[in-house]
Amino acid sequence: MGFFDRFKKTARPQSQPAPASAQPSAPPAGAAGVVPPSDPLQPGSSATLVQPPPGLAAAGAPAPDAPAIPAELSNASVKTLLLAACEKLQSRDLPGALAIYESLLRDAGDRADVLVTLSADLGTNGYIEQIVELVAPRYDAERHGPATGINLLQAYLATRNTTAAQHLLDILFALDRPELEERLHGFSNALAELIEAEKSGTLAPPPAARPDGTSAAPPAQKTIHLASISRPIWSYGLEAVPSALPPPKEGRARRVAFCQLSQLGVTDPMEHAARPEDAVARLTRGLPLWFAETFYFAPHYAPLAVVALLGDASYAVFPTEWTTDNLRQLVSTSGDPIDYVFTGALRNTNDDYELTLRVWEVKKFRERRQFTARWTPATIDAALADLHAAVCQFMEWKPYPGGPAYGRASAPAAWCDTLGASLSWFLADKQTLPSGWLAEPAATAAALAARAATGERESLAWLTFRDRAARIGLSDTLPPAAPALAATPLVDAARQALGG
């Protein structure tokens, strides 16, 4: 969770972005972008008084040994007092800051700008318990708005006060503010983890206060970013070869997103995500890339492949199926309207695989169709080909009239593996994934080289893969002998565009 929202001098309170609900980093260069969650905060519209948690008294008069407020501050404006208190916090003079706050709260403690600024300054300077002591007895959701409530909620979570946090979260959800839902769900997930740890007796105590009264900062939490790939992954780098891609879409094409598959049965997703990807993990990303590529070659669709990144360290792993809340987050943070979303879940039991694929109609957030595929390592190509054909038939996929032709993969499993590997090296090239995380680069390069001659797209994929290898310092992992490539004008043009 990130501290803290503060008041801006506008007609209504707004917030600064905070990492509490998986804020993304800057998008990687090129057309593959990180999907940013929106985070506007404005005052709420329903009244509920938040009581202080059990055992915490309301803030009263300054402690007897608190320093007196200088005369020049006693008659100063609210802004001046807030700035003076903040300066004392920054210089680690907590008693001096509290003396100013107590005087300020007696005269202007019902003002939203005072509470949100006070709570933000305390939080950013590490004085977490004081937010609860000063703000909780005064906070009213209607009068003071959600920004102060979110600051107080973060303080409850940091001090492990799950009862007060749950009560306040209910109040913030009751505001019924759509722009807050994504962020509140992030807090809800964090609270659920604390409650589960509390029940199991594994809840760690809150960080002990330092000698200066500040709280030790909680460990940084990795956030999940959704990266959208809007073109075939092998086409990045071939912008100078216009014949590599179909012509622009005419009119409003139906926008469809193919999301990274969940991996059912994964018991520790964080540990699993930290490993270099294996063949199954690569398939969870390669299959959506294959479907997105297919629909890119249909004139009436504008597809996206959506994959999840865990900070800047690895891919994220989803151990459960995507929910409608996940879909709403994806749709609400997309730059363009989305009409359909495909989600899927893959289960592996002793090399017996089962995939459930669902297509959602976004307008009503309802599931339109479910597809199921089962395979073993010996039957995977036939199963994926049948699944691909069924999805194309249901979505009424049609090629561009008169070309360019799109030939379906003769070996779907190998092609999905190529696409998954190309994605990882593409993201490493964009410095979104560390190159040291890439799994067995020499073996991966050898596999793509061996497939290069099997088709035109495979040759294009190899050429852009080889080009990225040079930029990320992995040229020495490429096979010493150049592989044979498909003998087509497009492959020749791509080879010239990439310098051989």
N, C-alpha and C positions, 0 to 999 in steps of 0.2 A: 504494500500500500504506500501511496505517496502523500506527503504533507506539502502544502495545504492550499485550499482556495482562499483567495483574498478579494477584497472589494476593489473595483475599478471605478474611476470617476465618470460614470455614464448615467443615463437616466434610470437604469435598473442594474442590479448587481450582475456581474458576469464572473466567469472563472478563468483562471489560468490553467492550461493543460497540466494534468497531473498523471503519473503513471499508475493510478489506482486501478484502471480498467484496461490494461494491456495497451498502453499507448505505443504506436509503432515508431520506428526510426524513419529517417528520410528514405524515400523510395529509391531503389537502385536505378541506375541510369538505364535508358532504353524504355521500351514499351512495357516491360514487366514491372509493375509497380506494387508497392505495399499499400494495402487497403487501410486507410486511417479511420478509426472510430471518431464520430463527432462527439463533442463534449460541451455543449452550451449549458450554462447554469443560470437560471433566473428564479426569482422568488416563487414560493409555493402559494397555494390559494386555499388551504384548509387549516383550521386552527386546532392544534393539539399541544398541550404543555408537556415538555419532556421533564420528568422528575429526575433528580440526581440519583445515581445508583445507591443501593443500600450501603451504609457505612461511610458515605461521603456527605459532609455537612455543606450547607450553602456557604458561599464566600461571604464573609462579613467584613468587619473593620480591619485595618492593617494590624499586623502583629505589633505588640508594644515596642519592639526594638526596630520597627521599620523606620527608615529615615523620613523626615518631614518633607513635604513637597515644597520646593522653592516658591517664593511669592510670585516670581515672574511666570511660573507655570500655572499657578492656581487660577489665574484669570485668562489663560490662553485658550485658543480655539481647540476644538476636538482634534483636528488634524495635527496641530502642533503637539498636543499631548500624546497622541499615538506615535508620532515620530520620536518624541523624547523617550517614551517607554521602549520602543524598538531599539534605540541606540543603547539603552541600559542593558537590554537583553543581549545585544551583540557584544557588549563589554563584560558580560557575565555578572552584571549587578542585578540579580533577581529581586532582592528586597526593594531596591529602588524602583524597578519596573512595576512590581506589585503595588507599591504605594501610589504610583500614578494611576494604575488601572483601577484601584479601589475608589479613588476620588472620581475618576472618569465614569465608572459604572454607577456611582450614586447619582450623578447628574444626567448621564446619557446612556444608561445601561439598557434602554429599550430600543436603541437605534440599531438597525441591521448593519450599517456600515461599521459601527464600533465593534460589534461582536464578531463579524467575519474577519476584520483586520486584526483584532486582538488574537483570535484563535489561530490565524495564519502565522502571525509573528511568533507566537509561543511555539507552534509546531515546527516551523522552519529553524528555530534556534534550539530545539531539543527539549523544551519544557512541556512534556506531554501531560503529566498529571495536573498541571495548573490549568490546562484547557478544561478538564472535567470540573475542577473546583470552581472556576469562574464562570463558565458558560452554561453548564448543565442546569443550574437553578433558574436561569433566565431565558433559556431558548424556547421559542414558540414558533412552530413551523409556518403558520400563516404570516405572522408579523415579521419574522426574520429571514425567511426564505431557506432554500435547500443548501446553499453554499456553506453556511455556518453549521447546518446539521451534518453535512458530510465531514467537515473538519472534526466535529465532536464524535462522529461515528468512528473515524480513524483513531481518535484518541482512546475510545473504548476498546477497539481491537488491539491496539498497541499495549494497553494495560491488562489485556486478557479478561475484560469484564463482559463476558458473553451475554449475560442476562440483560444488561443495559443496552448492549449493541443490538440484540435482537429486537428489543422494544423500539429503539430508535429507527432501525431499519424498517419495521412495520409502518411507522409513521411516514417515513420518506416514500415508501412504495404507495401509501395511501394518497399521496399528493397527485397520483395518476398523471405524471408528467412523462410523456413518451421519450423526450430527449434525455431523461435521467435513467431510463430502464437499463440500458447497456451497462452503465457504470454501477448501478445498484446491484445488478446481478453479479458483477465482479466482487463486490463486497459480500454479497450473500454466499458466494462460493468460499471466500476466505473465512467467513464466520462458521460455515458448515465444517470446515477443516478443524477449527478451534474447538467446536462443540464435540466433534468425534474424538479428538485427542483428549478432551476433558473427560468424556465418558470412559475412555480406555485407560485413564490415569497416566497418559503420556504427555499431557499439556505442559510445556515448558513455562516456567515463571516469567513474568515480564522482565525486561532488562533492568538491572539495578541502576539507580540514579548515580551519577558521578558526583564527586565532591562539590562541584559547582551547581548541583541541582538539576542538570540536564539528564535526559534519558539516553542510554546507549542506543544508537540507531539500529533498527531491525535490519537483518540481512537483506541485501538487495534481492528482489524477486525477479526472475526472468519472466518476460512477457511474451505472449504469442502474437506474432504478426501474420496476417494473411497476405500472401503474395499472389497476385493475379498475372497469369501469362496469357496474353491476348493474341499471340500468333504461334504457329508451329515453332517449337523450341529450336529446331535446326535452322530456321530462317533468320535468326538473329546473327548478323554479320553478312547477310546476303542482300542488304538493302540496295546495293548497286546492280543487282540482277533482278529487274522487275519481273522477268518471266518465271521466277521461282514461285510466285504467289498469284492467286487469282485476282481479277480486277476488283476495285472497290465495290462495296455493297450499294445497291440502289434502294432508296426509300428507307423505311425503318425496319431493320432486320430484327427478328426475335432474338433476344439476348438470353443465352443459356450458360449456366455455370456448372462445371464438373469438378466436384470437390475431392480432395484427398480422402482415400478410404480410411476408415477406422480399422484398428487391429484388435479384434476381440480376443480376450484371454490374456492380454498383457497385464501383468500384476503390478509392475513398477514402471509407469510410462517415462518418468524422468530418467531413470537408469537406462531404460531401453533407448531413449532418445540420445543419450550420450555416446552410445556405441556407433561406430561406422555402420552405414546401412548395409543390410544383407539383401538377398534377392527378393524376399517377401516385402520388406520395407520399400524397396525400389519399385515394386509392382504397385504399391498403394499410391504412388505418385505417377508412375508411368502410364497406368490405365486411364486416369483422367486426362493426361496429356494426349493420349491416343484418340479418345473421344473428341476432345476439343479440336485437335488437328482435323479430324474427319469433318466436323461441322464447320470448320473454317472454309472448307472447300464446297460448301453449299451456299447458294446465293441468298437464301432467306434467313440465315442464322449468323449471329455475331457471338461466338463462344468465348468462354474463359476457362482456363484450368486454374484451380485455386489450391494452393499448398500452404502449409503452416510452418512457420519458423519459430524456434524457441530462442528468443533474443538474437544474438549474432553468433551463436555457438553451434547450432545443429537444427535439424528439422524437429518439429513437435510430433508427438505420437498421441493419437486419440484411442483410448482403450474402450470407449463406448460410442454408440452411434450418435451422429449429430442430432440435436433436438430442434424443435421449431424456434426456440430462443436463439440458438446458434445461427439458424437461417435468417432470422430477423436482423441479427447483428451484421451478417454478411450483406444483406440487401440494403440495410440502412446506411452502411458505410461505403457502398459502391458509388463510384462517380456517375454511373449511368443506370437507368432502370433495368432490373433483371426480371425476366418473364418466367424462367424455369430454372430449377436447381436440381442437380443429381447428387445424391449422397450415397455412400455405400459402406458396408462393413464386411471385413474378410476374417474368416476363422480358419485356423490351421490346426488340425488334430492328426498328428502322426502322418503328415504328408497327404492327408485327405482335406481338400480345401472346399470351403463353401462361401460364396459371395452373394450377398443380398444388395441389390441396387434399387434405389427408390428415386422416382422423379416427382418433384413438388411443383405445383402451380403457385407462383408467388402471390398472385392477386388475392387468393383466398387462403393462402398458406395451408393447402390441403394436399395430401398425397394422391397423385393421379394414377400411378402404376408401380408395381413392384416386379423386379426381374430377379431370378435366381440362377446361379451357375455353380456347378460342382465339378471338381476335377482332381486328378492325381497328376504327378509329374509326367506321366505318359500320355495323358489326355488333355493337357492344358490348352494346346493350340486349338483343338476342335471346340472346346468349351468356350474359349474367349471369342472365337470366330462366330459361334452361334449367338452369344450374348451381344456382340457388336451388331450383327444383322438384325436381331430383335429390337434393339434400341433404335436403329436407323429406320426400321419399318414403322415403329410406333410414332416416331417424331416426323415421319413423312420426309425423310432426307432425300434430296434430289440434287444431282450434280449441276454445275453451271452448264447452260445450253452451249454446246460447241466447245466445251473445255474451259480451263485446263482439266484434264482427266485426273481422277483420284483413284488410284488402284489400292484396294484393301490389302493389308499385310498378309503375306503368305505364311509367315511364322509370327503370330501375334505376341507370343511370350517374349521372343527375342527382340521384337520391335519395341515393346513396352520397356524392356530392360535398356535398350539404346536410348529411348526418350528420357527415362529416369536418370541415367548416367549423364546425358547431355544437360539436363536441368541442373544437376549438382555442380558440374563444371562451369555452367553459365553463371550460377549464383556465386561460385568462388571467384569468377572473373569480375563480378560486380562487387566483390568484397562483402557480400551478404552472408556467405558461409566461409569459414577458414579453410584454406586449401589443405591444411594438415589433417582435416577431418575426413577427406575423401577416402573412400574404402579401396584398398588395393589398386592404386592408380595404374600400375603396369598391366595387371590382369584385365582391368576395365578397358584400357586402351587396346589391348590385344583382341578382346572380344569385338569391339566396334570395328577394328581394322579387318577382322575376318569376315564381318558381315557387309563390308563396304561394297563389294562387287555384286551383291545379290539384288540390287535394285537402285533406281535413281535416287529415291529418298535416302536410302542407306548411305549412298555415296555423299550426298549433301550433308547428312548428319556427321559423317566422318570428317569432312573438310572443315566444318565449323568447330567440331570437337578438337581437331588438331590445332586450329587457329587459337582457341582458348588455352590449350595446353601451353603454348608458347608464352602467352601473356601472364599466366599464373606460375610460371617457372617449373613446369612439369614436362618440358620437351624431352627430357632424358628418359621418361617413362614410356615414350612411344616406341613402337617396333622399329628396328633399325632399317628395315626394307619397307618402302612405300607400298601399300596394298593396291591391288588392281581395283579400278573404279568402273562404274557403268559408263559405256561409251555413248553418251548423249550430248546434244548441244548445250543443254542446261548445265550438266556437270562440268563441261569444258568452260562455260562462262563463269561458273562458280569458282573453278580452280584459278582462273585468271584474276578474278576479283579479289581472291584471297592470297594472291602472290604465289601461285604454283600449287 
